[in-house]
Amino acid sequence: MKHPAPANPAPPAPEFPWPQGKRCALFPAFDVDAESVWLGGDPANADRHVTLSYGGYEARVGIPKILELLARHEVRATFFVTGWAVEAHIRSCEAILAAGHEIAHHGYLHLKPDAERFDVMIEEIDRGLDAMRRVLGITPVGYRAPWGESFPALLQLLVDRGIRYSSSWRDDIRPYRHVLPGGPGPVEIPVNYSFDDWSYGLTHRSSPRALFGREAVLAIWRDEFDQTREWGGVTTMVMHPQVTGRPMRIRILDDFLTHIRTYDDVWIATGREIMEHYEACEAGAGDTARVSRPLSE
């Protein structure tokens, strides 16, 4: 019988300081799936236009409203965009870039990563990169896995394609670098699943579930952030314009960012900025970086 081993061979996150003496970091990030999440989940949805309209809300209303809110709070965010959405909603992507936000990779058709269909994964990565270069003239440095799944060969593919950070795994509260059989992997900015708005704010006739009200979600977000701040970690958000861009839902984000602004020790940064800071600290520390510990210890 094979000896059990952790799924992630990377050591715990090193204890690097945040910039400017800040205590913690907030990584505001949106997954721009648009209609592709519905097409990738079930190709038959191509003929179900009301179903597709869930995703179509993003370009029509969700993204413009979110960009307005972020500008009001003077927050720059990262938008993980599928290649399909880049090609279908060019103006929305151009507006994201014009507002100073980062666009990162989110697959092409929002297909769930599958190690047994690695040829499909290669196409997903390459088509997404091609769409961003050809349509927007950018080469992304970050990646978030559709459906939040990953595996070592996919991480190696990302490295081979020039992707420098991932934001998909759920196993730490601070950034770390993946360890792959062939050498160092991308920097990981781990996700806090409590900040995935899809879990609270989207229901559908094919997968009905209860919706969470504003106060319930805001209480979860505040409490998760406040404790992560005490530990000196990064709060990584997973928001979707077809969820958080809805009228009541956007008030939750508005109130949450207002709560964040009550502190003066929070570094609000894009994925690229967090990754570049990590790389700079890593280069300066060499092998001397200590394993991170909660600040309360």
C-alpha positions as CSV (number, residue, x, y, z in Angstrom):
1,M,0.0,0.0,0.0
2,K,1.3,3.4,-1.0
3,H,2.3,5.6,1.9
4,P,0.0,8.6,2.3
5,A,1.3,12.0,1.6
6,P,-0.1,15.5,1.7
7,A,-1.7,16.7,-1.6
8,N,0.4,19.8,-1.5
9,P,4.2,19.3,-1.0
10,A,4.9,23.0,-0.6
11,P,5.9,24.0,2.9
12,P,3.8,26.4,4.9
13,A,3.9,30.0,3.7
14,P,7.0,32.0,4.6
15,E,6.7,34.9,7.0
16,F,7.4,37.9,4.7
17,P,6.2,41.4,5.8
18,W,3.5,43.2,3.9
19,P,4.5,46.5,2.2
20,Q,4.6,49.8,4.1
21,G,4.3,48.2,7.4
22,K,0.8,46.9,6.8
23,R,-0.6,44.2,9.0
24,C,-2.5,42.2,6.4
25,A,-3.7,42.2,2.7
26,L,-7.0,42.3,0.9
27,F,-7.1,40.8,-2.6
28,P,-10.4,41.9,-4.2
29,A,-10.9,39.6,-7.2
30,F,-13.8,38.9,-9.6
31,D,-14.3,35.9,-11.9
32,V,-15.7,37.1,-15.2
33,D,-17.4,33.9,-16.4
34,A,-20.2,35.6,-18.4
35,E,-22.1,33.0,-20.4
36,S,-19.2,30.7,-20.6
37,V,-19.8,29.2,-17.1
38,W,-23.2,28.0,-18.4
39,L,-21.9,26.8,-21.8
40,G,-18.9,25.0,-20.2
41,G,-21.1,23.4,-17.6
42,D,-23.7,22.1,-20.2
43,P,-23.2,22.6,-24.0
44,A,-27.0,22.2,-24.4
45,N,-27.4,25.6,-22.7
46,A,-26.4,27.1,-26.1
47,D,-30.1,26.8,-27.0
48,R,-31.3,28.0,-23.6
49,H,-31.0,31.7,-23.9
50,V,-32.8,32.6,-20.6
51,T,-30.2,30.4,-18.8
52,L,-27.4,32.2,-20.7
53,S,-28.9,35.5,-19.6
54,Y,-27.6,34.9,-16.1
55,G,-24.1,35.3,-17.5
56,G,-25.1,38.0,-19.9
57,Y,-26.0,40.2,-17.0
58,E,-22.3,40.8,-16.3
59,A,-21.6,42.9,-19.4
60,R,-25.0,44.6,-19.4
61,V,-25.1,45.7,-15.8
62,G,-22.8,43.9,-13.4
63,I,-19.4,44.9,-14.6
64,P,-20.3,48.6,-15.1
65,K,-21.8,48.8,-11.6
66,I,-18.8,47.1,-10.0
67,L,-16.4,49.4,-11.8
68,E,-18.3,52.4,-10.4
69,L,-18.2,51.0,-6.9
70,L,-14.5,50.2,-7.0
71,A,-13.7,53.7,-8.3
72,R,-15.7,55.3,-5.5
73,H,-13.7,53.3,-2.9
74,E,-10.4,53.9,-4.8
75,V,-9.8,50.1,-5.0
76,R,-7.9,48.3,-7.8
77,A,-8.9,44.7,-8.3
78,T,-8.1,41.7,-10.4
79,F,-10.6,40.3,-12.9
80,F,-10.1,36.6,-13.9
81,V,-11.7,36.5,-17.3
82,T,-12.4,33.5,-19.5
83,G,-11.1,33.7,-23.1
84,W,-14.7,33.2,-24.3
85,A,-15.7,36.3,-22.3
86,V,-12.8,38.3,-23.7
87,E,-14.0,37.5,-27.3
88,A,-17.7,38.0,-26.6
89,H,-17.5,41.1,-24.4
90,I,-14.6,43.2,-25.7
91,R,-15.9,46.5,-24.4
92,S,-16.4,45.2,-20.9
93,C,-12.8,44.0,-20.8
94,E,-11.5,47.2,-22.3
95,A,-13.4,49.1,-19.6
96,I,-11.8,47.0,-16.9
97,L,-8.3,47.8,-18.2
98,A,-9.1,51.5,-18.7
99,A,-10.1,51.7,-15.1
100,G,-6.6,50.4,-14.0
101,H,-7.6,46.9,-13.0
102,E,-5.7,43.7,-13.7
103,I,-7.1,41.1,-16.1
104,A,-5.9,37.5,-15.4
105,H,-6.5,34.1,-17.0
106,H,-9.6,32.0,-16.2
107,G,-9.5,29.3,-18.8
108,Y,-11.3,29.6,-22.1
109,L,-14.8,28.0,-21.8
110,H,-14.7,27.7,-18.0
111,L,-14.1,23.9,-18.2
112,K,-13.3,22.2,-14.9
113,P,-9.6,21.1,-14.9
114,D,-9.3,17.3,-15.3
115,A,-6.0,15.5,-15.2
116,E,-7.5,12.7,-17.4
117,R,-8.3,15.2,-20.2
118,F,-5.0,17.0,-20.2
119,D,-5.1,17.7,-23.9
120,V,-8.3,19.7,-23.2
121,M,-6.6,21.6,-20.5
122,I,-3.8,22.6,-22.8
123,E,-6.3,23.9,-25.3
124,E,-8.1,25.8,-22.5
125,I,-4.9,27.6,-21.4
126,D,-3.6,28.3,-24.9
127,R,-7.0,29.6,-26.3
128,G,-7.4,31.8,-23.3
129,L,-3.9,33.3,-23.7
130,D,-4.5,33.8,-27.4
131,A,-7.7,35.6,-26.9
132,M,-6.1,38.0,-24.4
133,R,-3.1,38.7,-26.6
134,R,-5.1,39.0,-29.8
135,V,-8.1,41.0,-28.6
136,L,-6.8,43.0,-25.7
137,G,-3.0,43.1,-26.4
138,I,-2.1,41.8,-22.9
139,T,-0.3,38.8,-21.6
140,P,-1.7,37.8,-18.2
141,V,0.6,36.7,-15.3
142,G,-2.1,35.3,-13.1
143,Y,-4.6,32.4,-13.3
144,R,-7.6,31.2,-11.3
145,A,-8.8,27.7,-12.1
146,P,-12.5,27.4,-13.3
147,W,-14.5,25.5,-10.6
148,G,-11.4,26.0,-8.3
149,E,-9.7,22.8,-9.3
150,S,-6.0,22.1,-10.1
151,F,-3.3,19.4,-10.2
152,P,0.5,19.4,-10.6
153,A,0.6,19.0,-14.4
154,L,-1.6,22.0,-14.8
155,L,0.6,24.1,-12.5
156,Q,3.6,23.0,-14.6
157,L,1.7,24.0,-17.8
158,L,1.1,27.4,-16.3
159,V,4.8,27.9,-15.6
160,D,5.6,26.8,-19.1
161,R,3.2,29.4,-20.5
162,G,4.6,32.2,-18.4
163,I,2.0,32.4,-15.7
164,R,3.6,33.5,-12.5
165,Y,0.8,33.2,-9.9
166,S,-2.3,31.1,-9.2
167,S,-5.2,31.9,-7.0
168,S,-7.1,28.6,-6.7
169,W,-6.0,26.6,-3.6
170,R,-7.5,26.8,-0.2
171,D,-4.8,25.6,2.1
172,D,-3.2,28.7,3.6
173,I,-3.8,32.3,4.6
174,R,-0.6,33.7,3.2
175,P,1.0,33.4,-0.3
176,Y,3.5,30.6,-0.9
177,R,5.3,29.0,-3.9
178,H,4.2,25.7,-5.3
179,V,6.8,22.9,-5.4
180,L,6.6,20.8,-8.6
181,P,8.5,17.7,-9.7
182,G,10.4,19.8,-12.2
183,G,11.2,22.7,-9.9
184,P,9.5,25.8,-8.5
185,G,5.9,26.3,-9.4
186,P,3.9,29.5,-9.5
187,V,3.2,31.7,-6.4
188,E,-0.1,30.8,-4.9
189,I,-2.4,33.5,-3.4
190,P,-4.8,31.1,-1.6
191,V,-8.5,31.6,-1.6
192,N,-10.8,32.0,1.3
193,Y,-14.0,30.1,0.3
194,S,-16.1,32.2,2.6
195,F,-15.7,35.0,0.1
196,D,-17.2,33.1,-2.9
197,D,-20.4,35.0,-3.5
198,W,-21.8,32.2,-5.8
199,S,-22.4,30.2,-2.6
200,Y,-24.7,32.8,-1.1
201,G,-26.2,34.7,-3.9
202,L,-27.1,32.6,-7.0
203,T,-29.9,30.1,-7.4
204,H,-31.1,28.5,-10.6
205,R,-34.1,26.3,-11.6
206,S,-31.7,23.4,-12.4
207,S,-29.9,23.8,-9.0
208,P,-32.2,25.6,-6.6
209,R,-30.9,26.6,-3.2
210,A,-31.7,29.2,-0.6
211,L,-30.2,32.7,-0.9
212,F,-28.4,34.4,1.9
213,G,-29.5,37.8,2.9
214,R,-27.3,40.9,3.2
215,E,-26.7,40.9,6.9
216,A,-25.8,37.2,7.0
217,V,-23.2,37.5,4.2
218,L,-21.8,40.7,5.6
219,A,-21.4,39.2,9.0
220,I,-19.4,36.3,7.5
221,W,-17.2,38.5,5.5
222,R,-16.5,40.9,8.4
223,D,-15.7,38.1,10.8
224,E,-13.5,36.2,8.4
225,F,-11.6,39.4,7.4
226,D,-11.1,40.6,11.0
227,Q,-9.6,37.3,12.1
228,T,-7.4,37.0,9.0
229,R,-6.2,40.5,9.8
230,E,-5.3,39.5,13.3
231,W,-3.3,36.6,11.8
232,G,-1.6,38.8,9.3
233,G,-2.9,37.0,6.3
234,V,-4.4,37.8,2.9
235,T,-8.2,37.8,2.4
236,T,-8.7,36.6,-1.1
237,M,-12.2,37.2,-2.6
238,V,-14.0,35.2,-5.3
239,M,-16.8,37.4,-6.6
240,H,-18.8,37.1,-9.8
241,P,-20.3,40.1,-11.6
242,Q,-23.4,38.0,-12.3
243,V,-23.9,37.7,-8.5
244,T,-22.3,40.6,-6.7
245,G,-23.3,42.9,-9.6
246,R,-27.0,42.4,-8.6
247,P,-28.7,45.4,-6.8
248,M,-28.8,44.0,-3.3
249,R,-25.6,42.1,-3.5
250,I,-23.5,45.1,-4.6
251,R,-24.5,46.8,-1.3
252,I,-22.8,43.9,0.6
253,L,-19.5,44.7,-1.2
254,D,-20.0,48.4,-0.7
255,D,-20.5,47.9,3.1
256,F,-17.6,45.5,3.3
257,L,-15.2,47.9,1.6
258,T,-16.4,50.6,3.9
259,H,-15.6,48.3,6.8
260,I,-12.1,47.7,5.4
261,R,-11.5,51.4,5.2
262,T,-12.0,51.7,9.0
263,Y,-8.5,50.2,9.3
264,D,-5.3,51.9,8.2
265,D,-3.2,48.8,8.2
266,V,-4.7,46.9,5.3
267,W,-2.8,46.6,2.0
268,I,-5.4,46.4,-0.8
269,A,-3.7,45.0,-3.9
270,T,-4.1,43.2,-7.2
271,G,-2.9,39.7,-7.7
272,R,0.0,40.9,-9.7
273,E,1.1,43.3,-7.0
274,I,0.9,40.6,-4.3
275,M,2.9,38.2,-6.5
276,E,5.6,40.8,-7.3
277,H,5.9,41.7,-3.6
278,Y,6.3,38.0,-2.7
279,E,8.9,37.5,-5.4
280,A,10.9,40.5,-4.2
281,C,10.8,39.3,-0.6
282,E,11.7,35.8,-1.8
283,A,14.7,37.1,-3.7
284,G,15.9,39.1,-0.8
285,A,15.4,36.4,1.8
286,G,17.0,33.5,0.0
287,D,16.8,30.5,2.3
288,T,16.4,32.5,5.5
289,A,12.6,32.9,5.3
290,R,10.9,31.6,8.4
291,V,7.7,29.6,8.4
292,S,4.7,31.9,9.1
293,R,3.0,31.9,12.4
294,P,-0.2,33.7,13.6
295,L,0.7,37.1,15.0
296,S,-1.2,36.3,18.1
297,E,1.3,33.6,19.1
